[in-house]
Amino acid sequence: MRYHTLLVAALLAGIAVALTLGTLVVFVTGPRGAAQPAPLVLRLPATPLSVASLIAHENALPGTEGWQLDAGTNTTFIQGYAGAVSALPGAVVPLYISTAQPSHYDLAVYRIGWYGGKGGRLLYTEHGLVGATQGTWTAHTGLVGCATCALNPTTHRLEARWKQSVTLAIGDTWPSGVYLIKLTAARHGESYIPLVVRDDMGATAALASLPVATYQAYNAWGGYSTYGRVDPTGRLSEPERAVEASFDRPYDRAAGAGDFLSWDIHLVRWMERTNLDVSYTTDPDVHEHPDRLLGHHVFVVLAHDEYFTRPMRDAVERARDAGVSLAFMGADAMYWQNRYATDSLGQTDRTLICYKVLSNGHDATELPTRDPWYRQQPDLVTSQWRDALLQRPESAVIGLMYASIIADDTHPDWVVAAPDTDPFLAATGLTTDTHVRGGLLGYEYDGLGPAQATPAGLVILARSRVVSRYGAATAALTSYYRAASGALVFDAGSIWWGWGLDELSPPGAPQRNVLGGSPAIAQLTTNIFSA
């Protein structure tokens, strides 16, 4: 455990600390909370690293671009998924892998960060593994050769139920981070399995959450996502959407990486490039352990975190009210309430549930009674947070709320609305009416919520004229406010915000980084995180 991280973060957060005979005793209070009944007792390492150097030290280690896919590689020949979305050092994670035909393959584990611009560090490899043909899926071919796949005809939940291929032992010294497990079948193809390594005992300044619930909601592997059934042309039939989505299957997007390569990788690279004292978690982990937000100064919601359970929503509000700042680094956050359930093997949180019902549903698929919890526990009904069924507009926390989708193939400018004296514009070169060229705004954007659910003192940092995909002329906004607790809440208001922080367009990403970085946006984001 990293002594200086715990000690300094503890002192900054108001946590009582005692140090005796090489042991750190931490009486956890959280930033503003009451003392917990029992202290954490942590052994100190022989050579501690300073807080400022932890991420810098990690990213100074030898990096490699080997984590990237080869251009033009087949990303469906070998496919896989992990038996967990996250793990702690020392844990063992089962991996489930299938090749389209018998083939040997290699497995390599990379931690994603900055690493001098190379973007990854290799931590583990296995060569010459024997692949088994357990099933493949593409939109064009459909499900092929998956004898174990089980489809629930009512909920359209599909579980692959593959035989375990290999176990991955997480190294005791592997730092918290987002990891890509790269699968390479020589001369046949490559793909990824994403995994987060957590540090639940840490007290880093920032805690960043990978939005795997949203990855899974959009995941159409097997033919169904929560947005509809996918036909051989790739089109969605919305009335046939799944209301349950299983984590026990590969991601169909970005060669198995979900949405990570599209937007979240840019934010991760920027945080580590700037030596932010950060550790990582996921949606299901926040759902299970909501009070862990209180051990940090800022909770970072990455680019597209659309699905929040009630424990997650409550945790974020409680953290803000306790003085923990919130950084919503995308758009369309906290739009749907979802639930989690076990999978067919009884593993916790391996099924995402979202019926997407509405108080004024337009058809039978949207009627509130379709969700079986509507009558027995209406506060957990899977509807929009802003809907009358829940009456908790997300703007009450975020400041803004999802507005719409940018018109296809358009890239409107992002335009500063705040006065030149706004403290966050310092050293950015940005002034009122400054335009940042197209590519920062999209593909979804945020706008104002109802007046009664807009936090007091909301500052509109940017107001940009856009045309939605549906032809409406509206405004895309970026905002911040100070909560009564002193917490700063920032909303980037655009899923593509990370494109302003990083120049990379990784192979395999379904969306190209059309902006390729903006020094002004990078400095603005640095100013906000510094605050």
LUMVEXKOL-697290 format. One record per residue (C-alpha): residue number from 1; x, z, y. Coordinates in pm, whole numbers, padded with zeros to 5 digits, always signed. Layout:
BEGIN
NUM, X, Z, Y
...
END
This chain:
BEGIN
1, +00000, +00000, +00000
2, +00125, -00084, +00345
3, +00196, +00238, +00528
4, +00216, +00110, +00884
5, -00101, -00095, +00848
6, -00294, +00213, +00742
7, -00128, +00451, +00985
8, -00152, +00245, +01301
9, -00498, +00111, +01225
10, -00608, +00465, +01147
11, -00478, +00597, +01476
12, -00638, +00313, +01670
13, -00971, +00367, +01496
14, -00970, +00742, +01542
15, -00902, +00829, +01177
16, -00742, +01162, +01101
17, -00404, +01122, +00929
18, -00169, +01363, +00757
19, +00174, +01270, +00618
20, +00355, +01492, +00370
21, +00617, +01429, +00101
22, +00574, +01052, +00088
23, +00196, +01066, +00069
24, -00047, +00942, +00330
25, -00378, +01130, +00340
26, -00648, +00950, +00537
27, -00971, +01122, +00633
28, -01188, +00816, +00692
29, -01427, +00831, +00983
30, -01458, +00464, +01074
31, -01429, +00355, +01436
32, -01711, +00582, +01556
33, -01851, +00738, +01239
34, -01868, +01082, +01086
35, -01599, +01201, +00845
36, -01641, +01112, +00481
37, -01646, +01392, +00223
38, -01316, +01306, +00054
39, -00982, +01174, +00182
40, -00799, +00869, +00054
41, -00459, +00962, -00092
42, -00217, +00670, -00090
43, +00145, +00655, -00205
44, +00388, +00509, +00046
45, +00625, +00222, -00033
46, +00998, +00268, -00002
47, +01030, -00004, +00262
48, +00726, -00023, +00486
49, +00658, -00322, +00706
50, +00539, -00287, +01064
51, +00181, -00383, +01141
52, +00291, -00672, +01361
53, +00511, -00819, +01090
54, +00281, -00807, +00786
55, +00125, -01151, +00820
56, +00438, -01282, +00990
57, +00646, -01162, +00694
58, +00410, -01327, +00446
59, +00405, -01656, +00632
60, +00785, -01656, +00669
61, +00814, -01683, +00290
62, +00882, -02030, +00144
63, +00581, -02256, +00186
64, +00482, -02577, +00016
65, +00242, -02866, +00057
66, +00205, -02876, -00320
67, -00137, -02715, -00290
68, -00273, -03040, -00146
69, -00436, -03304, -00362
70, -00274, -03642, -00415
71, -00438, -03913, -00210
72, -00700, -04096, -00412
73, -00689, -03858, -00707
74, -00987, -03830, -00941
75, -01149, -03500, -00847
76, -01409, -03493, -01124
77, -01201, -03550, -01439
78, -01107, -03181, -01449
79, -01350, -02921, -01317
80, -01362, -02544, -01325
81, -01498, -02218, -01192
82, -01392, -01854, -01185
83, -01579, -01558, -01329
84, -01558, -01382, -00992
85, -01555, -01488, -00627
86, -01293, -01225, -00544
87, -01057, -00981, -00711
88, -00815, -00700, -00638
89, -00444, -00707, -00720
90, -00399, -00611, -01084
91, -00736, -00751, -01191
92, -00787, -01018, -01454
93, -01017, -01309, -01367
94, -01159, -01540, -01637
95, -01140, -01912, -01563
96, -01368, -02174, -01716
97, -01229, -02528, -01721
98, -01345, -02860, -01862
99, -01177, -03200, -01888
100, -01375, -03521, -01925
101, -01173, -03600, -02237
102, -00908, -03407, -02431
103, -00607, -03364, -02205
104, -00329, -03123, -02119
105, -00330, -02978, -01771
106, -00129, -02754, -01540
107, -00258, -02462, -01337
108, -00099, -02349, -01010
109, -00212, -02068, -00778
110, -00150, -02099, -00404
111, -00220, -01856, -00123
112, -00344, -02047, +00182
113, -00199, -01957, +00522
114, +00037, -02107, +00778
115, +00382, -02097, +00614
116, +00553, -02299, +00885
117, +00276, -02558, +00878
118, +00303, -02628, +00505
119, -00017, -02432, +00452
120, +00038, -02264, +00117
121, +00266, -02046, -00095
122, +00297, -02090, -00471
123, +00255, -01763, -00660
124, +00191, -01860, -01021
125, +00199, -02159, -01255
126, +00108, -02240, -01615
127, +00200, -02572, -01774
128, +00076, -02765, -02073
129, -00260, -02596, -02112
130, -00496, -02766, -02354
131, -00817, -02888, -02195
132, -01151, -02878, -02370
133, -01440, -03113, -02296
134, -01722, -02876, -02196
135, -01914, -03093, -01953
136, -01883, -03281, -01626
137, -02123, -03363, -01344
138, -02125, -03616, -01063
139, -02420, -03736, -00860
140, -02369, -04086, -01003
141, -02343, -03996, -01373
142, -02546, -03678, -01382
143, -02465, -03406, -01631
144, -02252, -03537, -01918
145, -02147, -03360, -02235
146, -02248, -03007, -02139
147, -02402, -02867, -02455
148, -02392, -02513, -02318
149, -02553, -02586, -01982
150, -02881, -02400, -01939
151, -03136, -02508, -01680
152, -03423, -02279, -01585
153, -03715, -02523, -01543
154, -03897, -02291, -01302
155, -03619, -02188, -01063
156, -03386, -02487, -01132
157, -03095, -02248, -01176
158, -02825, -02411, -01386
159, -02551, -02209, -01559
160, -02264, -02396, -01722
161, -02193, -02115, -01970
162, -01860, -02270, -02065
163, -01620, -02105, -02304
164, -01347, -01912, -02126
165, -01036, -02129, -02097
166, -00772, -01894, -01959
167, -00742, -01560, -01781
168, -00566, -01525, -01449
169, -00390, -01193, -01392
170, -00378, -01119, -01019
171, -00029, -00998, -00933
172, +00008, -00640, -00814
173, +00195, -00765, -00506
174, -00032, -01058, -00421
175, -00150, -01002, -00062
176, -00510, -01033, +00044
177, -00593, -01393, +00119
178, -00781, -01706, +00026
179, -00629, -01864, -00285
180, -00673, -02210, -00429
181, -00623, -02249, -00803
182, -00514, -02610, -00842
183, -00588, -02781, -01173
184, -00382, -03092, -01252
185, -00448, -03313, -01553
186, -00149, -03547, -01551
187, -00244, -03910, -01470
188, -00611, -03815, -01479
189, -00701, -03605, -01177
190, -00692, -03280, -00982
191, -00937, -03021, -00854
192, -00961, -02665, -00722
193, -01110, -02326, -00799
194, -01124, -02097, -00490
195, -01067, -01722, -00515
196, -01031, -01442, -00260
197, -00787, -01158, -00321
198, -00911, -00846, -00145
199, -00743, -00530, -00017
200, -01024, -00277, -00026
201, -00795, +00014, +00065
202, -00647, -00158, +00367
203, -00723, -00095, +00732
204, -00625, -00425, +00885
205, -00734, -00497, +01239
206, -00950, -00788, +01122
207, -01160, -00844, +00811
208, -01255, -01209, +00751
209, -01537, -01304, +00516
210, -01535, -01628, +00318
211, -01898, -01755, +00315
212, -01925, -01827, -00056
213, -02303, -01773, -00050
214, -02338, -02078, +00172
215, -02096, -02272, -00048
216, -02319, -02193, -00345
217, -02648, -02265, -00168
218, -02529, -02619, -00093
219, -02368, -02663, -00435
220, -02547, -02940, -00626
221, -02333, -02928, -00942
222, -02567, -02994, -01233
223, -02823, -03175, -01017
224, -02987, -02903, -00806
225, -02901, -02708, -00491
226, -03121, -02485, -00277
227, -03176, -02798, -00067
228, -03315, -03021, -00340
229, -03253, -03228, -00649
230, -02975, -03485, -00622
231, -03054, -03835, -00749
232, -02789, -04087, -00868
233, -02752, -04223, -00513
234, -02671, -03878, -00379
235, -03002, -03838, -00196
236, -03193, -03510, -00200
237, -03550, -03462, -00321
238, -03636, -03150, -00120
239, -03956, -03040, -00299
240, -03751, -02993, -00615
241, -03497, -02759, -00464
242, -03356, -02470, -00664
243, -03465, -02122, -00562
244, -03182, -01969, -00766
245, -02823, -02091, -00758
246, -02567, -01981, -01014
247, -02201, -01902, -00944
248, -02135, -01986, -01311
249, -02056, -02353, -01243
250, -01802, -02554, -01040
251, -01855, -02641, -00675
252, -01941, -03008, -00630
253, -01790, -03037, -00282
254, -01426, -03089, -00181
255, -01287, -03120, -00534
256, -01427, -02782, -00631
257, -01327, -02595, -00313
258, -01681, -02571, -00177
259, -01678, -02600, +00203
260, -01337, -02434, +00241
261, -01142, -02754, +00311
262, -01392, -02877, +00570
263, -01386, -02589, +00819
264, -01273, -02249, +00692
265, -00917, -02351, +00608
266, -00852, -02427, +00975
267, -00961, -02078, +01079
268, -00750, -01918, +00806
269, -00444, -02120, +00910
270, -00495, -02025, +01275
271, -00536, -01653, +01203
272, -00215, -01649, +01002
273, -00032, -01879, +01242
274, -00099, -01625, +01520
275, +00008, -01331, +01295
276, -00335, -01169, +01314
277, -00344, -00849, +01109
278, -00616, -00975, +00874
279, -00745, -00923, +00521
280, -01019, -01112, +00341
281, -01349, -01054, +00165
282, -01663, -01249, +00065
283, -02039, -01230, +00118
284, -02115, -01057, -00216
285, -01842, -00800, -00145
286, -01991, -00715, +00195
287, -02331, -00694, +00026
288, -02199, -00446, -00233
289, -01975, -00243, +00000
290, -02118, -00273, +00351
291, -01941, +00033, +00492
292, -01601, -00129, +00449
293, -01658, -00310, +00777
294, -01613, +00023, +00953
295, -01243, +00039, +00861
296, -01157, -00257, +01085
297, -01163, -00347, +01453
298, -01323, -00688, +01414
299, -01533, -00851, +01145
300, -01477, -01228, +01133
301, -01762, -01448, +01009
302, -01617, -01788, +00920
303, -01753, -02131, +01004
304, -02087, -02154, +00821
305, -02225, -01825, +00687
306, -02593, -01913, +00669
307, -02706, -01669, +00397
308, -02714, -01293, +00462
309, -02867, -01027, +00241
310, -03034, -00730, +00404
311, -02737, -00498, +00325
312, -02509, -00753, +00493
313, -02731, -00781, +00800
314, -02762, -00404, +00828
315, -02385, -00363, +00781
316, -02303, -00602, +01064
317, -02545, -00429, +01303
318, -02418, -00085, +01202
319, -02057, -00193, +01250
320, -02128, -00338, +01595
321, -02306, -00020, +01700
322, -02006, +00181, +01577
323, -01767, -00018, +01796
324, -01652, -00287, +01553
325, -01631, -00624, +01728
326, -01785, -00934, +01569
327, -01648, -01288, +01577
328, -01890, -01557, +01460
329, -01649, -01850, +01430
330, -01903, -02119, +01354
331, -02276, -02177, +01390
332, -02597, -02133, +01192
333, -02495, -01784, +01080
334, -02745, -01536, +00938
335, -03024, -01796, +00918
336, -03175, -01717, +00576
337, -03218, -01384, +00403
338, -03110, -01412, +00040
339, -03086, -01178, -00255
340, -02845, -01155, -00547
341, -02918, -01109, -00916
342, -02718, -01091, -01236
343, -02643, -01397, -01447
344, -02746, -01444, -01809
345, -02447, -01233, -01918
346, -02547, -00944, -01694
347, -02267, -00994, -01441
348, -02355, -00860, -01097
349, -02420, -01090, -00800
350, -02367, -01414, -00992
351, -02706, -01561, -00896
352, -02806, -01637, -00537
353, -03184, -01622, -00477
354, -03352, -01789, -00180
355, -03709, -01919, -00202
356, -03703, -02028, +00165
357, -04062, -01929, +00233
358, -04215, -01925, +00580
359, -04508, -01749, +00741
360, -04646, -02089, +00844
361, -04529, -02283, +00539
362, -04614, -02651, +00549
363, -04654, -02698, +00175
364, -04681, -02502, -00148
365, -04302, -02466, -00181
366, -04290, -02268, +00146
367, -04583, -02031, +00092
368, -04475, -01664, +00116
369, -04642, -01583, -00215
370, -04398, -01812, -00393
371, -04133, -01542, -00357
372, -04228, -01281, -00620
373, -04098, -01002, -00394
374, -04328, -01095, -00109
375, -04591, -00834, -00201
376, -04380, -00569, -00371
377, -04096, -00553, -00115
378, -04175, -00776, +00185
379, -03866, -00668, +00381
380, -03655, -00849, +00119
381, -03854, -01170, +00111
382, -03622, -01472, +00128
383, -03727, -01624, +00458
384, -03561, -01700, +00790
385, -03453, -01386, +00971
386, -03633, -01510, +01282
387, -03960, -01577, +01095
388, -04263, -01352, +01144
389, -04220, -01236, +00783
390, -03898, -01051, +00880
391, -03911, -01036, +01262
392, -03536, -00988, +01300
393, -03407, -01290, +01495
394, -03036, -01339, +01432
395, -02972, -01375, +01805
396, -03026, -00999, +01841
397, -02687, -00962, +01673
398, -02505, -01289, +01731
399, -02624, -01348, +02087
400, -02737, -01701, +02000
401, -02906, -01862, +01699
402, -02902, -02191, +01512
403, -03057, -02467, +01721
404, -03011, -02799, +01542
405, -02777, -03066, +01402
406, -02578, -03305, +01621
407, -02696, -03666, +01602
408, -02506, -03858, +01333
409, -02175, -04019, +01433
410, -02174, -03862, +01780
411, -01912, -03628, +01918
412, -02028, -03480, +02249
413, -01784, -03295, +02474
414, -01776, -02916, +02490
415, -01827, -02815, +02855
416, -01727, -02486, +03020
417, -02018, -02309, +03193
418, -01858, -01974, +03283
419, -01707, -01921, +03629
420, -01335, -01971, +03675
421, -01296, -01593, +03706
422, -01412, -01531, +03349
423, -01131, -01325, +03193
424, -01128, -01525, +02870
425, -01041, -01846, +03056
426, -00707, -01703, +03172
427, -00406, -01920, +03081
428, -00629, -02175, +02905
429, -00638, -02437, +03179
430, -01017, -02431, +03143
431, -01236, -02400, +03452
432, -01605, -02447, +03524
433, -01722, -02792, +03409
434, -01401, -02865, +03219
435, -01471, -03098, +02926
436, -01299, -03063, +02591
437, -01320, -03401, +02425
438, -01559, -03463, +02138
439, -01496, -03310, +01799
440, -01536, -02941, +01878
441, -01917, -02954, +01872
442, -02093, -03017, +01541
443, -02225, -03070, +01298
444, -02464, -02778, +01357
445, -02480, -02586, +01684
446, -02636, -02274, +01834
447, -02865, -02216, +02131
448, -03064, -01937, +02291
449, -03305, -01725, +02092
450, -03621, -01558, +02221
451, -03573, -01354, +02538
452, -03673, -01029, +02371
453, -03403, -01083, +02107
454, -03121, -01178, +02344
455, -02863, -00900, +02400
456, -02826, -00764, +02751
457, -02531, -00906, +02941
458, -02500, -01224, +02735
459, -02243, -01456, +02895
460, -02277, -01829, +02835
461, -01918, -01944, +02808
462, -02003, -02309, +02749
463, -02316, -02520, +02783
464, -02293, -02873, +02648
465, -02555, -03147, +02660
466, -02623, -03283, +02312
467, -02878, -03497, +02133
468, -02994, -03363, +01799
469, -03028, -03568, +01483
470, -03403, -03558, +01551
471, -03370, -03719, +01894
472, -03414, -03408, +02108
473, -03193, -03356, +02415
474, -03082, -02994, +02403
475, -02793, -02766, +02494
476, -02524, -02639, +02259
477, -02394, -02299, +02369
478, -02093, -02072, +02321
479, -02139, -01707, +02420
480, -02020, -01348, +02416
481, -02149, -01005, +02510
482, -02039, -00644, +02511
483, -02252, -00410, +02303
484, -02331, -00057, +02424
485, -02065, +00069, +02182
486, -01800, -00141, +02355
487, -01782, -00394, +02071
488, -01725, -00754, +02176
489, -01950, -01009, +02002
490, -01840, -01373, +02024
491, -02030, -01676, +01896
492, -01842, -02007, +01887
493, -02176, -02184, +01843
494, -02031, -02477, +01647
495, -01936, -02517, +01283
496, -01645, -02740, +01393
497, -01480, -02473, +01611
498, -01190, -02448, +01367
499, -01103, -02811, +01438
500, -00993, -02696, +01783
501, -00746, -02452, +01628
502, -00565, -02669, +01377
503, -00453, -03028, +01337
504, -00483, -03055, +00959
505, -00720, -03287, +00771
506, -00654, -03189, +00410
507, -00696, -03444, +00130
508, -01022, -03382, -00052
509, -01211, -03258, +00254
510, -01540, -03448, +00282
511, -01526, -03425, +00663
512, -01222, -03533, +00864
513, -01093, -03312, +01146
514, -01170, -03556, +01428
515, -01043, -03326, +01706
516, -00710, -03235, +01547
517, -00655, -02922, +01754
518, -00686, -02825, +02120
519, -00429, -02598, +02293
520, -00695, -02485, +02539
521, -00939, -02380, +02264
522, -00658, -02213, +02069
523, -00562, -02008, +02378
524, -00927, -01923, +02450
525, -00971, -01800, +02092
526, -00649, -01599, +02119
527, -00779, -01434, +02438
528, -01104, -01341, +02268
529, -00935, -01196, +01959
530, -00693, -01005, +02180
531, -00990, -00840, +02346
END
